[in-house]
Amino acid sequence: MSSPTSGKPPRIVAELGRPETPEETAARKARNTIQHRANQTLRNLIYSLVATLALVLLLVVVVVRPDPTVLEPVDYQTIAAEAQVDSAVPLVAPELPTGYTSNAAELTTSADGVSSWYVGLVTPSNEFVGFTQGIESNPTWIAQQLDQHLPTGTDTVDGVVWDIYDYRDSDDPGNLAFAMVATFGDGNVSADGTSYVLFGTADSNEFRTVAASIGAEFTADGETE
């Protein structure tokens, strides 16, 4: 018998072997609706997870990935030769042993008129040593370079006396964990008022290697005593 409302024959349910009753039809449709909503919710959850993972991957690739330009070595000796035209005092660009590389080099002039030649170095142990050559420097300039730290001792490297600033046991000393300072004209070499400030995170031996290379350059120029 056809349904008076739909004009369609009643749906025969195989499990029942007879047409569905109106109540069974309503229950079946309700179950289908619930199942459809559940499937839709699951799909939405999967889409959200995929989108979240894609966003995390994008952050890792774009934000966290190191900038290769930061790691690009710098030819500080060539830069020193080019900058020499702007300095009446020879800019030190020492020959360093294999394993030392540079990541920065520049000549600048501060507000107080002190010209500074800076070279940043990465040591063989992947630590940092920066050296700044202060031309016609003064005690105030040196104190500013070292954040007002006081010397903790001295060390003589190939005849050059260096003041030592050892703050490696301090809380978070940063790039001023260890420093060495020599002023040429202060009983060391010539009287041109040039100061060298070495600072960084490397160990004492790597600092002494850089200090010796600086001293060797002055010896080669015939400027030592």
CYANA upper distance limits for C-alpha pairs under 8 A (distance plus 0.5 A):
  1 MET  CA      9 PRO  CA      7.01
  1 MET  CA     10 PRO  CA      7.89
  2 SER  CA      7 GLY  CA      6.55
  2 SER  CA      8 LYS  CA      6.23
  2 SER  CA      9 PRO  CA      4.89
  2 SER  CA     10 PRO  CA      6.80
  3 SER  CA      7 GLY  CA      5.89
  3 SER  CA      8 LYS  CA      6.41
  3 SER  CA      9 PRO  CA      6.59
  3 SER  CA     10 PRO  CA      7.05
 10 PRO  CA     19 PRO  CA      5.90
 10 PRO  CA     20 GLU  CA      7.21
 11 ARG  CA     19 PRO  CA      5.69
 11 ARG  CA     20 GLU  CA      6.45
 12 ILE  CA     16 LEU  CA      8.27
 12 ILE  CA     17 GLY  CA      7.12
 12 ILE  CA     18 ARG  CA      5.73
 12 ILE  CA     19 PRO  CA      4.68
 12 ILE  CA     20 GLU  CA      6.87
 13 VAL  CA     17 GLY  CA      6.23
 13 VAL  CA     18 ARG  CA      6.32
 13 VAL  CA     19 PRO  CA      6.38
 13 VAL  CA     20 GLU  CA      6.85
 14 ALA  CA     18 ARG  CA      7.78
 20 GLU  CA     24 GLU  CA      6.22
 20 GLU  CA     25 THR  CA      6.49
 21 THR  CA     25 THR  CA      6.73
 22 PRO  CA     26 ALA  CA      6.70
 23 GLU  CA     27 ALA  CA      6.69
 24 GLU  CA     28 ARG  CA      6.55
 25 THR  CA     29 LYS  CA      6.70
 26 ALA  CA     30 ALA  CA      6.63
 27 ALA  CA     31 ARG  CA      6.70
 28 ARG  CA     32 ASN  CA      6.69
 29 LYS  CA     33 THR  CA      6.59
 30 ALA  CA     34 ILE  CA      6.73
 31 ARG  CA     35 GLN  CA      6.60
 32 ASN  CA     36 HIS  CA      6.47
 33 THR  CA     37 ARG  CA      6.70
 34 ILE  CA     38 ALA  CA      6.64
 35 GLN  CA     39 ASN  CA      6.61
 36 HIS  CA     40 GLN  CA      6.58
 37 ARG  CA     41 THR  CA      6.58
 38 ALA  CA     42 LEU  CA      6.72
 39 ASN  CA     43 ARG  CA      6.67
 40 GLN  CA     44 ASN  CA      6.66
 41 THR  CA     45 LEU  CA      6.65
 42 LEU  CA     46 ILE  CA      6.72
 43 ARG  CA     47 TYR  CA      6.62
 44 ASN  CA     48 SER  CA      6.61
 45 LEU  CA     49 LEU  CA      6.72
 46 ILE  CA     50 VAL  CA      6.68
 47 TYR  CA     51 ALA  CA      6.63
 48 SER  CA     52 THR  CA      6.59
 49 LEU  CA     53 LEU  CA      6.64
 50 VAL  CA     54 ALA  CA      6.61
 51 ALA  CA     55 LEU  CA      6.72
 52 THR  CA     56 VAL  CA      6.76
 53 LEU  CA     57 LEU  CA      6.63
 54 ALA  CA     58 LEU  CA      6.66
 55 LEU  CA     59 LEU  CA      6.78
 56 VAL  CA     60 VAL  CA      6.75
 57 LEU  CA     61 VAL  CA      6.64
 58 LEU  CA     62 VAL  CA      6.34
 58 LEU  CA     63 VAL  CA      8.27
 59 LEU  CA     63 VAL  CA      5.60
 59 LEU  CA     64 VAL  CA      7.08
 60 VAL  CA     64 VAL  CA      5.38
 60 VAL  CA     65 ARG  CA      6.82
 61 VAL  CA     65 ARG  CA      5.96
 66 PRO  CA     70 VAL  CA      8.35
 67 ASP  CA     71 LEU  CA      7.88
 68 PRO  CA     72 GLU  CA      6.98
 70 VAL  CA    103 ASN  CA      7.77
 71 LEU  CA    103 ASN  CA      7.29
 72 GLU  CA    103 ASN  CA      7.17
 73 PRO  CA    101 THR  CA      6.83
 73 PRO  CA    102 SER  CA      6.03
 73 PRO  CA    103 ASN  CA      5.67
 73 PRO  CA    104 ALA  CA      8.48
 74 VAL  CA    101 THR  CA      8.03
 74 VAL  CA    102 SER  CA      5.68
 74 VAL  CA    103 ASN  CA      5.64
 74 VAL  CA    104 ALA  CA      6.48
 74 VAL  CA    105 ALA  CA      7.72
 75 ASP  CA     79 ILE  CA      6.95
 75 ASP  CA    102 SER  CA      7.44
 76 TYR  CA     80 ALA  CA      6.45
 76 TYR  CA     93 ALA  CA      7.29
 76 TYR  CA    102 SER  CA      7.17
 76 TYR  CA    104 ALA  CA      7.79
 76 TYR  CA    105 ALA  CA      6.03
 76 TYR  CA    119 VAL  CA      7.41
 77 GLN  CA     81 ALA  CA      6.80
 77 GLN  CA     93 ALA  CA      5.77
 77 GLN  CA     94 PRO  CA      8.30
 78 THR  CA     82 GLU  CA      6.83
 79 ILE  CA     83 ALA  CA      6.57
 79 ILE  CA    105 ALA  CA      7.41
 79 ILE  CA    106 GLU  CA      7.91
 80 ALA  CA     84 GLN  CA      6.44
 80 ALA  CA     91 LEU  CA      6.77
 80 ALA  CA     92 VAL  CA      8.02
 80 ALA  CA     93 ALA  CA      7.00
 80 ALA  CA    105 ALA  CA      8.35
 80 ALA  CA    106 GLU  CA      8.38
 81 ALA  CA     85 VAL  CA      8.32
 81 ALA  CA     91 LEU  CA      8.49
 83 ALA  CA     87 SER  CA      7.63
 83 ALA  CA    106 GLU  CA      8.49
 83 ALA  CA    107 LEU  CA      7.22
 84 GLN  CA     88 ALA  CA      8.01
 84 GLN  CA     89 VAL  CA      8.50
 84 GLN  CA     90 PRO  CA      7.36
 84 GLN  CA     91 LEU  CA      6.97
 87 SER  CA     91 LEU  CA      8.02
 89 VAL  CA    135 ILE  CA      7.65
 91 LEU  CA    117 TRP  CA      7.36
 91 LEU  CA    133 GLN  CA      8.10
 92 VAL  CA    133 GLN  CA      8.04
 92 VAL  CA    214 ILE  CA      7.38
 92 VAL  CA    217 GLU  CA      7.74
 93 ALA  CA    214 ILE  CA      8.24
 93 ALA  CA    217 GLU  CA      8.44
 94 PRO  CA    210 VAL  CA      8.50
 94 PRO  CA    213 SER  CA      5.99
 94 PRO  CA    214 ILE  CA      6.04
 94 PRO  CA    216 ALA  CA      8.29
 94 PRO  CA    217 GLU  CA      6.50
 95 GLU  CA    213 SER  CA      6.78
 95 GLU  CA    217 GLU  CA      8.35
 96 LEU  CA    100 TYR  CA      6.88
 96 LEU  CA    209 THR  CA      8.34
 96 LEU  CA    210 VAL  CA      7.53
 96 LEU  CA    213 SER  CA      6.85
 98 THR  CA    124 PRO  CA      8.44
 99 GLY  CA    123 THR  CA      6.86
 99 GLY  CA    124 PRO  CA      5.09
100 TYR  CA    121 LEU  CA      7.12
100 TYR  CA    122 VAL  CA      6.22
100 TYR  CA    123 THR  CA      5.24
100 TYR  CA    124 PRO  CA      6.17
101 THR  CA    121 LEU  CA      6.09
101 THR  CA    122 VAL  CA      5.75
101 THR  CA    123 THR  CA      7.25
102 SER  CA    119 VAL  CA      7.45
102 SER  CA    120 GLY  CA      6.02
102 SER  CA    121 LEU  CA      4.85
102 SER  CA    122 VAL  CA      6.49
103 ASN  CA    119 VAL  CA      8.30
103 ASN  CA    120 GLY  CA      6.13
103 ASN  CA    121 LEU  CA      6.66
103 ASN  CA    122 VAL  CA      7.68
104 ALA  CA    118 TYR  CA      8.21
104 ALA  CA    119 VAL  CA      6.11
104 ALA  CA    120 GLY  CA      5.48
104 ALA  CA    121 LEU  CA      8.02
105 ALA  CA    117 TRP  CA      7.98
105 ALA  CA    118 TYR  CA      5.97
105 ALA  CA    119 VAL  CA      4.88
105 ALA  CA    120 GLY  CA      6.90
106 GLU  CA    117 TRP  CA      6.42
106 GLU  CA    118 TYR  CA      5.96
106 GLU  CA    119 VAL  CA      7.33
107 LEU  CA    115 SER  CA      7.57
107 LEU  CA    116 SER  CA      6.15
107 LEU  CA    117 TRP  CA      4.95
107 LEU  CA    118 TYR  CA      6.85
108 THR  CA    115 SER  CA      6.15
108 THR  CA    116 SER  CA      5.79
108 THR  CA    117 TRP  CA      7.05
109 THR  CA    113 GLY  CA      6.52
109 THR  CA    114 VAL  CA      6.13
109 THR  CA    115 SER  CA      4.67
109 THR  CA    116 SER  CA      6.53
110 SER  CA    114 VAL  CA      6.04
110 SER  CA    115 SER  CA      6.88
110 SER  CA    116 SER  CA      8.15
114 VAL  CA    134 GLY  CA      7.02
114 VAL  CA    135 ILE  CA      6.52
114 VAL  CA    136 GLU  CA      6.79
114 VAL  CA    137 SER  CA      6.40
114 VAL  CA    141 TRP  CA      8.30
115 SER  CA    134 GLY  CA      6.50
115 SER  CA    135 ILE  CA      5.85
115 SER  CA    136 GLU  CA      8.10
116 SER  CA    132 THR  CA      6.74
116 SER  CA    133 GLN  CA      5.94
116 SER  CA    134 GLY  CA      5.18
116 SER  CA    135 ILE  CA      6.72
117 TRP  CA    132 THR  CA      6.02
117 TRP  CA    133 GLN  CA      5.47
117 TRP  CA    134 GLY  CA      7.19
118 TYR  CA    130 GLY  CA      7.75
118 TYR  CA    131 PHE  CA      6.32
118 TYR  CA    132 THR  CA      4.89
118 TYR  CA    133 GLN  CA      6.91
119 VAL  CA    130 GLY  CA      6.31
119 VAL  CA    131 PHE  CA      6.02
119 VAL  CA    132 THR  CA      7.05
120 GLY  CA    128 PHE  CA      7.91
120 GLY  CA    129 VAL  CA      6.74
120 GLY  CA    130 GLY  CA      4.86
120 GLY  CA    131 PHE  CA      7.05
121 LEU  CA    128 PHE  CA      6.33
121 LEU  CA    129 VAL  CA      5.60
121 LEU  CA    130 GLY  CA      6.19
122 VAL  CA    126 ASN  CA      6.18
122 VAL  CA    127 GLU  CA      6.14
122 VAL  CA    128 PHE  CA      5.43
122 VAL  CA    129 VAL  CA      6.91
123 THR  CA    127 GLU  CA      5.74
123 THR  CA    128 PHE  CA      6.65
123 THR  CA    129 VAL  CA      7.56
123 THR  CA    202 ALA  CA      7.72
123 THR  CA    206 GLU  CA      7.62
125 SER  CA    202 ALA  CA      8.26
127 GLU  CA    200 GLY  CA      8.31
127 GLU  CA    201 THR  CA      6.33
127 GLU  CA    202 ALA  CA      5.49
128 PHE  CA    175 ASN  CA      8.20
128 PHE  CA    200 GLY  CA      5.73
128 PHE  CA    201 THR  CA      5.81
128 PHE  CA    202 ALA  CA      6.16
129 VAL  CA    198 LEU  CA      7.19
129 VAL  CA    199 PHE  CA      6.11
129 VAL  CA    200 GLY  CA      4.99
129 VAL  CA    201 THR  CA      7.03
129 VAL  CA    202 ALA  CA      6.75
129 VAL  CA    207 PHE  CA      7.67
130 GLY  CA    198 LEU  CA      6.16
130 GLY  CA    199 PHE  CA      5.87
130 GLY  CA    200 GLY  CA      6.54
131 PHE  CA    196 TYR  CA      7.25
131 PHE  CA    197 VAL  CA      5.96
131 PHE  CA    198 LEU  CA      4.84
131 PHE  CA    199 PHE  CA      6.93
132 THR  CA    196 TYR  CA      6.19
132 THR  CA    197 VAL  CA      5.69
132 THR  CA    198 LEU  CA      7.09
133 GLN  CA    194 THR  CA      7.30
133 GLN  CA    195 SER  CA      6.21
133 GLN  CA    196 TYR  CA      5.15
133 GLN  CA    197 VAL  CA      7.09
134 GLY  CA    194 THR  CA      6.12
134 GLY  CA    195 SER  CA      5.53
134 GLY  CA    196 TYR  CA      6.76
134 GLY  CA    197 VAL  CA      8.39
135 ILE  CA    193 GLY  CA      7.13
135 ILE  CA    194 THR  CA      5.26
135 ILE  CA    195 SER  CA      7.21
136 GLU  CA    192 ASP  CA      7.40
136 GLU  CA    193 GLY  CA      5.27
136 GLU  CA    194 THR  CA      5.97
136 GLU  CA    195 SER  CA      8.23
137 SER  CA    141 TRP  CA      6.68
137 SER  CA    142 ILE  CA      7.84
137 SER  CA    193 GLY  CA      6.62
137 SER  CA    194 THR  CA      6.62
137 SER  CA    195 SER  CA      6.77
138 ASN  CA    142 ILE  CA      6.99
138 ASN  CA    193 GLY  CA      8.33
139 PRO  CA    143 ALA  CA      6.63
140 THR  CA    144 GLN  CA      6.75
141 TRP  CA    145 GLN  CA      6.88
142 ILE  CA    146 LEU  CA      7.00
142 ILE  CA    195 SER  CA      8.47
142 ILE  CA    197 VAL  CA      8.06
143 ALA  CA    147 ASP  CA      6.58
143 ALA  CA    148 GLN  CA      5.17
143 ALA  CA    149 HIS  CA      7.35
144 GLN  CA    148 GLN  CA      6.44
145 GLN  CA    197 VAL  CA      8.12
146 LEU  CA    176 LEU  CA      7.38
146 LEU  CA    179 ALA  CA      8.42
149 HIS  CA    165 TYR  CA      7.81
150 LEU  CA    165 TYR  CA      7.25
151 PRO  CA    163 ASP  CA      6.59
151 PRO  CA    164 ILE  CA      6.00
151 PRO  CA    165 TYR  CA      5.19
151 PRO  CA    166 ASP  CA      8.10
152 THR  CA    163 ASP  CA      8.15
152 THR  CA    164 ILE  CA      6.19
152 THR  CA    165 TYR  CA      5.71
152 THR  CA    166 ASP  CA      6.64
153 GLY  CA    163 ASP  CA      6.53
153 GLY  CA    164 ILE  CA      5.48
153 GLY  CA    165 TYR  CA      7.48
154 THR  CA    161 VAL  CA      7.35
154 THR  CA    162 TRP  CA      6.04
154 THR  CA    163 ASP  CA      4.94
154 THR  CA    164 ILE  CA      5.52
155 ASP  CA    161 VAL  CA      6.34
155 ASP  CA    162 TRP  CA      5.75
155 ASP  CA    163 ASP  CA      7.00
155 ASP  CA    164 ILE  CA      7.19
156 THR  CA    160 VAL  CA      5.83
156 THR  CA    161 VAL  CA      4.85
156 THR  CA    162 TRP  CA      6.48
157 VAL  CA    161 VAL  CA      7.01
157 VAL  CA    162 TRP  CA      7.96
157 VAL  CA    208 ARG  CA      7.33
157 VAL  CA    211 ALA  CA      7.41
157 VAL  CA    212 ALA  CA      6.55
158 ASP  CA    212 ALA  CA      6.84
158 ASP  CA    215 GLY  CA      7.57
160 VAL  CA    182 ALA  CA      8.09
160 VAL  CA    188 ASN  CA      6.35
160 VAL  CA    189 VAL  CA      8.27
160 VAL  CA    215 GLY  CA      7.48
161 VAL  CA    182 ALA  CA      6.98
161 VAL  CA    188 ASN  CA      7.06
162 TRP  CA    180 MET  CA      6.30
162 TRP  CA    181 VAL  CA      5.72
162 TRP  CA    182 ALA  CA      5.26
163 ASP  CA    180 MET  CA      5.99
163 ASP  CA    181 VAL  CA      5.53
163 ASP  CA    182 ALA  CA      6.90
164 ILE  CA    178 PHE  CA      8.10
164 ILE  CA    179 ALA  CA      6.43
164 ILE  CA    180 MET  CA      5.28
164 ILE  CA    181 VAL  CA      7.22
165 TYR  CA    177 ALA  CA      8.46
165 TYR  CA    178 PHE  CA      6.11
165 TYR  CA    179 ALA  CA      5.34
165 TYR  CA    180 MET  CA      6.66
166 ASP  CA    177 ALA  CA      6.87
166 ASP  CA    178 PHE  CA      5.20
166 ASP  CA    179 ALA  CA      6.97
167 TYR  CA    173 PRO  CA      7.08
167 TYR  CA    176 LEU  CA      7.68
167 TYR  CA    177 ALA  CA      5.37
167 TYR  CA    178 PHE  CA      6.31
168 ARG  CA    173 PRO  CA      7.04
168 ARG  CA    177 ALA  CA      5.04
168 ARG  CA    178 PHE  CA      6.72
169 ASP  CA    177 ALA  CA      8.45
170 SER  CA    177 ALA  CA      8.24
173 PRO  CA    177 ALA  CA      5.37
174 GLY  CA    200 GLY  CA      8.22
174 GLY  CA    201 THR  CA      8.02
175 ASN  CA    199 PHE  CA      7.04
175 ASN  CA    200 GLY  CA      4.91
175 ASN  CA    201 THR  CA      6.26
176 LEU  CA    199 PHE  CA      6.17
176 LEU  CA    200 GLY  CA      5.95
176 LEU  CA    201 THR  CA      7.73
177 ALA  CA    199 PHE  CA      7.88
177 ALA  CA    200 GLY  CA      6.54
177 ALA  CA    201 THR  CA      6.25
178 PHE  CA    199 PHE  CA      6.15
178 PHE  CA    200 GLY  CA      6.24
178 PHE  CA    201 THR  CA      6.86
178 PHE  CA    202 ALA  CA      8.20
179 ALA  CA    197 VAL  CA      7.47
179 ALA  CA    198 LEU  CA      5.73
179 ALA  CA    199 PHE  CA      4.60
179 ALA  CA    200 GLY  CA      7.09
180 MET  CA    196 TYR  CA      8.41
180 MET  CA    197 VAL  CA      6.35
180 MET  CA    198 LEU  CA      5.47
180 MET  CA    199 PHE  CA      6.99
180 MET  CA    207 PHE  CA      8.39
181 VAL  CA    195 SER  CA      7.58
181 VAL  CA    196 TYR  CA      6.02
181 VAL  CA    197 VAL  CA      5.11
181 VAL  CA    198 LEU  CA      6.80
182 ALA  CA    188 ASN  CA      8.26
182 ALA  CA    195 SER  CA      6.15
182 ALA  CA    196 TYR  CA      5.81
182 ALA  CA    197 VAL  CA      7.37
183 THR  CA    188 ASN  CA      7.51
183 THR  CA    193 GLY  CA      7.15
183 THR  CA    194 THR  CA      6.28
183 THR  CA    195 SER  CA      4.56
183 THR  CA    196 TYR  CA      6.78
184 PHE  CA    188 ASN  CA      5.71
184 PHE  CA    189 VAL  CA      5.45
184 PHE  CA    190 SER  CA      6.04
184 PHE  CA    191 ALA  CA      6.64
184 PHE  CA    192 ASP  CA      7.21
184 PHE  CA    193 GLY  CA      6.40
184 PHE  CA    194 THR  CA      5.89
184 PHE  CA    195 SER  CA      6.52
185 GLY  CA    189 VAL  CA      6.13
185 GLY  CA    190 SER  CA      5.37
185 GLY  CA    191 ALA  CA      4.13
185 GLY  CA    192 ASP  CA      6.46
185 GLY  CA    193 GLY  CA      5.98
185 GLY  CA    194 THR  CA      7.76
186 ASP  CA    191 ALA  CA      7.76
186 ASP  CA    193 GLY  CA      8.34
188 ASN  CA    224 THR  CA      8.50
188 ASN  CA    225 GLU  CA      8.49
189 VAL  CA    223 GLU  CA      7.34
189 VAL  CA    224 THR  CA      5.58
189 VAL  CA    225 GLU  CA      6.38
190 SER  CA    223 GLU  CA      7.02
190 SER  CA    224 THR  CA      7.31
190 SER  CA    225 GLU  CA      8.13
198 LEU  CA    207 PHE  CA      8.01
198 LEU  CA    211 ALA  CA      8.38
202 ALA  CA    206 GLU  CA      6.67
202 ALA  CA    207 PHE  CA      7.16
203 ASP  CA    207 PHE  CA      6.96
204 SER  CA    208 ARG  CA      6.62
205 ASN  CA    209 THR  CA      6.73
206 GLU  CA    210 VAL  CA      6.98
207 PHE  CA    211 ALA  CA      6.68
208 ARG  CA    212 ALA  CA      6.42
209 THR  CA    213 SER  CA      6.72
210 VAL  CA    214 ILE  CA      6.83
211 ALA  CA    215 GLY  CA      6.81
212 ALA  CA    216 ALA  CA      6.51
213 SER  CA    217 GLU  CA      6.82
214 ILE  CA    218 PHE  CA      7.26
215 GLY  CA    219 THR  CA      6.81
216 ALA  CA    220 ALA  CA      6.64
217 GLU  CA    221 ASP  CA      6.85
218 PHE  CA    222 GLY  CA      6.80
218 PHE  CA    223 GLU  CA      5.93
218 PHE  CA    224 THR  CA      6.66
219 THR  CA    223 GLU  CA      6.45
219 THR  CA    224 THR  CA      5.94
